[in-house]
Amino acid sequence: ECQAYRPDFFDPSLETIRTEAQFAVDTISGITRRTANVLWASPNADANIRELVLQGVDSIYAFDNTNSVVYRLQLNEAGDSVISEQLVRSMNIGARVEGNTLGRIVGIAYDNQRDRIATLDENGVLVSCRPLTIDQCESQQLVGFEVVTNPTRLTFWEDRLYVLDTGAQQIWRFSPIGTTGNYGNPPIDYYQGAVIPPNLDRAVDFAIGSNSTIDGHVYTLFEDGTMAHFLGGSNEGFTFRGMPDGLEAPTDTTTQAMFLNDSNVFTGFYIISRALRTIYYFTTAGTFQNAYRVDDESLLERLNDVVADPEQNTVYVASGNAILAFNGR
């Protein structure tokens, strides 16, 4: 109030008081406050980085769904700076790859089995590229894709491709023929019969575990902040617990995306809420571990996605046309 009356007057003690007050409020609310640096911003001001894929410790792939393009960003050794950026020419709308023309891109995912970055378009054209020779790519038309009505996310588990379809309220599983990576079989629905979670049309993201404790476990995040947990088609149930009294739970707000850290280092979920400009961290059992906000919360007003490198203790978030990074220790 004093600064509003006398905007030209500067008193450093006011900033000290404000910082102390913010720390007190954050402590009561269970918030960890971090300083975030802008790691990279798209050359297109209208870009919307909807999805991030972290590959190893040196590369981030960024999907801009406004312009339907994918970028490969090479990181420095510390993971806190981009040393080169590259538009993946075979992963943008209108690209022609092995006789297939790419339409509007749905999303991106990393195929660890074949060591490829992959993208899928709304018509079922799958393009996969080698990370070191990024313009060396293959494409195929997925068989039976006509059953998919509104694909929104994709992921790989072992040698299979999974597609979240909010239109058909289903996760479709595409299995390859042999070890060729050719998905020549029609998809199989993962959720069957009475075990389908309610409101699957409100699903915003999903992930499949691949370490020894959660191998094959399927987690689906919904817009209302709830989570479904299935294994082998059976409902295992999921509840968030241990929230600090002064902090809203994911189920008290809306959520946009999640990242499953299934390494053996602090296995758990990062879940983002754009409304609260907050990145939550939970164990895979749903126990609260942390909630992050950045000093300048306006940087997260267009929060879209999150990934993390547990070895570097770095969290990367996509917000609008930019990628930000902060220390997640």
C-alpha positions as CSV (number, residue, x, y, z in Angstrom):
1,E,0.0,0.0,0.0
2,C,2.9,2.4,0.8
3,Q,4.5,1.7,-2.6
4,A,1.2,2.5,-4.3
5,Y,1.0,5.9,-2.7
6,R,4.7,6.6,-3.3
7,P,5.9,4.5,-6.3
8,D,9.2,6.4,-6.6
9,F,10.2,5.7,-3.1
10,F,12.3,2.5,-2.5
11,D,12.8,1.0,0.9
12,P,14.7,-2.3,0.9
13,S,13.1,-3.3,4.2
14,L,9.7,-3.6,2.4
15,E,11.1,-6.2,0.1
16,T,12.6,-8.1,3.1
17,I,9.3,-8.0,4.8
18,R,7.5,-9.3,1.7
19,T,10.0,-12.1,1.3
20,E,9.7,-13.1,4.9
21,A,5.9,-13.1,4.6
22,Q,5.9,-15.2,1.5
23,F,8.2,-17.7,3.1
24,A,5.8,-18.0,6.1
25,V,2.8,-18.5,3.9
26,D,4.6,-21.1,1.8
27,T,5.7,-23.0,4.9
28,I,2.2,-23.1,6.2
29,S,0.9,-24.2,2.8
30,G,3.6,-26.8,2.2
31,I,5.0,-24.9,-0.8
32,T,8.6,-25.1,-2.0
33,R,9.4,-21.8,-3.8
34,R,12.0,-22.0,-6.6
35,T,13.7,-19.5,-8.9
36,A,13.0,-20.7,-12.5
37,N,15.1,-19.8,-15.5
38,V,13.8,-19.7,-19.0
39,L,15.6,-22.6,-20.7
40,W,14.3,-21.9,-24.2
41,A,11.6,-20.0,-26.0
42,S,10.2,-21.0,-29.4
43,P,11.0,-18.6,-32.3
44,N,7.2,-18.5,-32.8
45,A,5.6,-16.0,-30.4
46,D,2.3,-17.8,-30.8
47,A,3.7,-21.2,-30.0
48,N,2.1,-23.4,-27.3
49,I,4.5,-26.0,-26.0
50,R,2.0,-28.7,-25.1
51,E,4.3,-31.6,-24.4
52,L,7.8,-32.4,-23.4
53,V,9.8,-35.6,-23.7
54,L,13.2,-35.9,-21.9
55,Q,15.6,-38.3,-23.6
56,G,18.6,-39.3,-21.5
57,V,20.3,-36.3,-19.8
58,D,21.1,-34.3,-22.9
59,S,18.0,-33.9,-25.0
60,I,14.5,-32.5,-24.7
61,Y,11.8,-32.8,-27.4
62,A,9.2,-30.1,-27.4
63,F,5.8,-30.4,-29.2
64,D,4.2,-27.1,-30.3
65,N,0.6,-27.9,-30.9
66,T,-0.3,-24.4,-32.2
67,N,2.0,-24.9,-35.2
68,S,2.0,-28.7,-35.2
69,V,5.9,-28.9,-35.1
70,V,8.5,-30.7,-32.9
71,Y,11.8,-29.3,-31.8
72,R,14.9,-31.2,-30.5
73,L,16.8,-29.2,-27.9
74,Q,20.3,-30.4,-26.9
75,L,21.3,-29.6,-23.3
76,N,24.6,-28.8,-21.7
77,E,26.1,-31.3,-19.3
78,A,24.4,-29.7,-16.3
79,G,21.0,-29.7,-18.0
80,D,20.4,-26.1,-17.3
81,S,21.1,-24.5,-20.7
82,V,20.2,-25.3,-24.4
83,I,23.3,-25.5,-26.6
84,S,21.5,-26.2,-29.8
85,E,18.0,-26.3,-31.2
86,Q,16.7,-28.1,-34.2
87,L,13.3,-28.3,-35.9
88,V,12.6,-32.0,-36.6
89,R,11.7,-31.7,-40.3
90,S,9.9,-35.0,-40.5
91,M,7.7,-34.1,-37.5
92,N,5.6,-31.2,-38.7
93,I,2.3,-30.9,-40.4
94,G,2.6,-31.6,-44.1
95,A,5.9,-33.5,-43.8
96,R,6.2,-36.3,-46.3
97,V,7.9,-39.4,-44.9
98,E,8.1,-42.7,-46.8
99,G,5.0,-42.0,-48.8
100,N,2.9,-40.8,-45.8
101,T,2.0,-37.2,-45.3
102,L,1.8,-36.1,-41.7
103,G,-1.5,-34.3,-40.6
104,R,-2.2,-32.5,-37.3
105,I,0.1,-33.9,-34.7
106,V,-1.4,-35.5,-31.6
107,G,1.7,-35.8,-29.4
108,I,5.2,-37.3,-29.0
109,A,6.7,-40.1,-27.0
110,Y,10.0,-41.9,-26.7
111,D,10.3,-45.6,-27.8
112,N,13.0,-46.9,-25.5
113,Q,12.8,-50.4,-27.1
114,R,13.8,-49.2,-30.5
115,D,15.6,-46.0,-29.3
116,R,13.4,-43.6,-31.4
117,I,11.5,-40.4,-30.8
118,A,8.0,-40.8,-32.3
119,T,5.0,-38.7,-33.2
120,L,1.5,-39.6,-34.2
121,D,-1.0,-37.6,-36.3
122,E,-4.8,-37.6,-36.0
123,N,-5.1,-40.0,-39.0
124,G,-2.9,-42.7,-37.4
125,V,0.4,-42.0,-39.2
126,L,3.3,-42.9,-36.9
127,V,6.7,-41.3,-37.6
128,S,9.8,-42.4,-35.7
129,C,13.2,-40.9,-35.9
130,R,16.7,-41.8,-34.7
131,P,17.9,-39.3,-32.0
132,L,21.4,-39.0,-33.3
133,T,20.5,-38.6,-36.9
134,I,17.2,-36.9,-36.4
135,D,16.3,-36.6,-40.1
136,Q,16.6,-40.3,-40.6
137,C,13.0,-41.3,-40.1
138,E,10.4,-44.0,-40.8
139,S,6.7,-43.9,-41.1
140,Q,3.7,-46.2,-41.1
141,Q,-0.1,-46.1,-41.2
142,L,-1.4,-47.8,-38.1
143,V,-3.8,-50.7,-38.9
144,G,-7.3,-50.3,-37.5
145,F,-6.8,-46.7,-36.5
146,E,-10.4,-45.9,-37.7
147,V,-11.7,-47.0,-34.3
148,V,-9.8,-44.1,-32.7
149,T,-12.0,-40.9,-32.5
150,N,-10.1,-38.3,-30.5
151,P,-6.4,-39.3,-29.8
152,T,-4.8,-37.0,-27.2
153,R,-1.7,-38.7,-25.8
154,L,0.6,-41.7,-26.7
155,T,3.2,-43.7,-24.9
156,F,5.3,-46.8,-25.4
157,W,5.6,-49.7,-23.0
158,E,8.0,-52.5,-23.9
159,D,7.4,-53.0,-27.7
160,R,3.8,-51.8,-27.7
161,L,2.2,-48.4,-28.5
162,Y,-0.6,-47.1,-26.3
163,V,-2.9,-44.2,-27.4
164,L,-5.3,-42.4,-25.1
165,D,-8.6,-41.8,-26.9
166,T,-11.0,-39.5,-25.0
167,G,-13.5,-39.7,-27.8
168,A,-14.0,-43.5,-27.5
169,Q,-13.1,-43.3,-23.8
170,Q,-10.4,-45.9,-24.2
171,I,-6.7,-46.6,-24.2
172,W,-5.8,-48.5,-27.4
173,R,-2.9,-50.9,-27.5
174,F,-1.1,-51.5,-30.8
175,S,1.2,-54.5,-30.9
176,P,4.0,-55.0,-33.5
177,I,4.5,-58.0,-35.7
178,G,7.7,-59.6,-34.5
179,T,10.6,-57.2,-33.7
180,T,10.2,-55.1,-36.8
181,G,8.4,-52.2,-35.1
182,N,5.7,-52.6,-37.7
183,Y,2.3,-52.2,-36.0
184,G,0.4,-54.4,-38.5
185,N,-2.2,-55.6,-36.0
186,P,-5.5,-53.9,-35.2
187,P,-5.6,-52.2,-31.7
188,I,-6.9,-53.9,-28.6
189,D,-8.9,-51.9,-26.0
190,Y,-7.2,-51.8,-22.6
191,Y,-10.2,-50.9,-20.5
192,Q,-12.9,-53.5,-21.0
193,G,-16.4,-54.1,-19.6
194,A,-17.3,-52.8,-16.2
195,V,-13.7,-51.9,-15.3
196,I,-13.6,-48.8,-17.4
197,P,-13.0,-45.7,-15.2
198,P,-15.8,-43.2,-15.1
199,N,-15.4,-40.0,-17.1
200,L,-12.6,-41.3,-19.3
201,D,-13.6,-38.5,-21.7
202,R,-12.2,-36.1,-19.2
203,A,-8.7,-37.8,-19.1
204,V,-5.8,-35.5,-19.7
205,D,-2.8,-37.7,-19.5
206,F,-1.6,-41.3,-18.8
207,A,1.6,-43.2,-18.1
208,I,2.7,-46.8,-17.8
209,G,5.4,-47.8,-15.2
210,S,8.5,-49.7,-16.3
211,N,10.6,-50.2,-13.2
212,S,10.5,-53.3,-10.9
213,T,7.9,-52.0,-8.5
214,I,5.3,-50.6,-11.0
215,D,6.1,-52.4,-14.2
216,G,3.0,-52.5,-16.4
217,H,0.9,-50.3,-14.0
218,V,-1.3,-47.9,-15.9
219,Y,-2.1,-44.5,-14.4
220,T,-4.6,-42.2,-15.9
221,L,-5.0,-38.5,-14.8
222,F,-8.3,-36.7,-15.1
223,E,-9.1,-33.0,-15.5
224,D,-10.7,-32.9,-12.0
225,G,-7.4,-34.0,-10.4
226,T,-8.4,-37.7,-9.8
227,M,-6.2,-40.6,-10.8
228,A,-7.1,-44.1,-12.0
229,H,-4.6,-47.0,-11.4
230,F,-5.0,-50.3,-13.2
231,L,-2.8,-53.4,-13.6
232,G,-3.6,-56.0,-16.1
233,G,-7.1,-54.5,-16.6
234,S,-7.9,-54.7,-12.9
235,N,-8.7,-51.5,-10.9
236,E,-6.1,-51.1,-8.2
237,G,-7.6,-47.8,-6.8
238,F,-5.7,-44.6,-6.2
239,T,-6.0,-41.8,-3.5
240,F,-3.9,-38.7,-2.8
241,R,-3.0,-38.5,0.8
242,G,-0.8,-36.6,3.3
243,M,-1.6,-33.1,1.9
244,P,-0.6,-30.1,4.1
245,D,-3.6,-28.5,5.7
246,G,-3.0,-25.2,3.9
247,L,-2.6,-26.6,0.4
248,E,-5.2,-27.5,-2.1
249,A,-5.0,-31.1,-3.3
250,P,-5.1,-31.9,-7.0
251,T,-8.8,-33.0,-6.5
252,D,-9.5,-29.4,-5.3
253,T,-8.5,-27.8,-8.5
254,T,-8.0,-28.8,-12.2
255,T,-5.0,-30.6,-13.6
256,Q,-3.4,-30.6,-17.1
257,A,-0.7,-33.2,-17.3
258,M,1.7,-35.5,-15.3
259,F,5.1,-37.0,-15.6
260,L,5.8,-40.5,-14.1
261,N,9.4,-40.7,-12.8
262,D,9.8,-44.4,-12.9
263,S,13.6,-44.4,-12.4
264,N,14.8,-46.0,-9.2
265,V,15.5,-42.6,-7.8
266,F,12.5,-41.2,-6.0
267,T,9.9,-42.9,-8.0
268,G,6.7,-40.8,-8.2
269,F,4.5,-38.4,-10.1
270,Y,4.8,-34.8,-11.0
271,I,1.3,-33.3,-11.6
272,I,0.6,-29.8,-12.8
273,S,-2.2,-27.4,-12.0
274,R,-2.3,-24.4,-14.2
275,A,-5.0,-22.8,-12.1
276,L,-2.8,-22.8,-9.0
277,R,0.5,-22.5,-11.0
278,T,1.7,-25.4,-9.0
279,I,3.7,-28.6,-9.7
280,Y,2.9,-31.4,-7.2
281,Y,5.1,-34.3,-6.4
282,F,3.6,-37.6,-5.1
283,T,4.9,-41.1,-4.6
284,T,3.3,-43.8,-6.8
285,A,1.2,-44.7,-3.7
286,G,-0.3,-41.2,-3.7
287,T,1.6,-39.8,-0.7
288,F,2.4,-36.1,-0.9
289,Q,6.1,-35.2,-1.1
290,N,6.3,-31.6,-2.4
291,A,4.6,-28.8,-4.2
292,Y,6.6,-26.3,-6.2
293,R,5.9,-22.8,-7.2
294,V,8.3,-20.3,-8.8
295,D,9.2,-16.8,-7.6
296,D,7.5,-15.2,-10.6
297,E,4.2,-17.1,-10.8
298,S,3.2,-15.3,-14.0
299,L,5.8,-17.5,-15.8
300,L,3.4,-20.4,-15.2
301,E,0.1,-18.9,-16.3
302,R,0.1,-21.0,-19.5
303,L,1.5,-24.2,-17.8
304,N,1.1,-27.2,-20.0
305,D,3.5,-30.0,-19.2
306,V,6.3,-31.2,-16.9
307,V,9.2,-33.6,-17.0
308,A,12.1,-34.2,-14.6
309,D,15.6,-35.5,-14.5
310,P,16.0,-37.1,-11.0
311,E,19.8,-37.5,-11.4
312,Q,20.3,-33.8,-12.1
313,N,17.5,-32.8,-9.7
314,T,16.1,-30.6,-12.4
315,V,12.4,-30.1,-13.2
316,Y,11.4,-28.8,-16.7
317,V,8.0,-27.2,-17.3
318,A,6.4,-26.0,-20.6
319,S,4.4,-22.8,-20.3
320,G,3.1,-21.0,-23.4
321,N,6.0,-20.8,-25.9
322,A,8.7,-21.4,-23.3
323,I,10.4,-24.1,-21.3
324,L,11.5,-23.3,-17.8
325,A,13.9,-25.2,-15.5
326,F,14.3,-25.2,-11.7
327,N,16.1,-27.2,-9.0
328,G,13.8,-29.9,-7.7
329,R,16.0,-31.0,-4.8
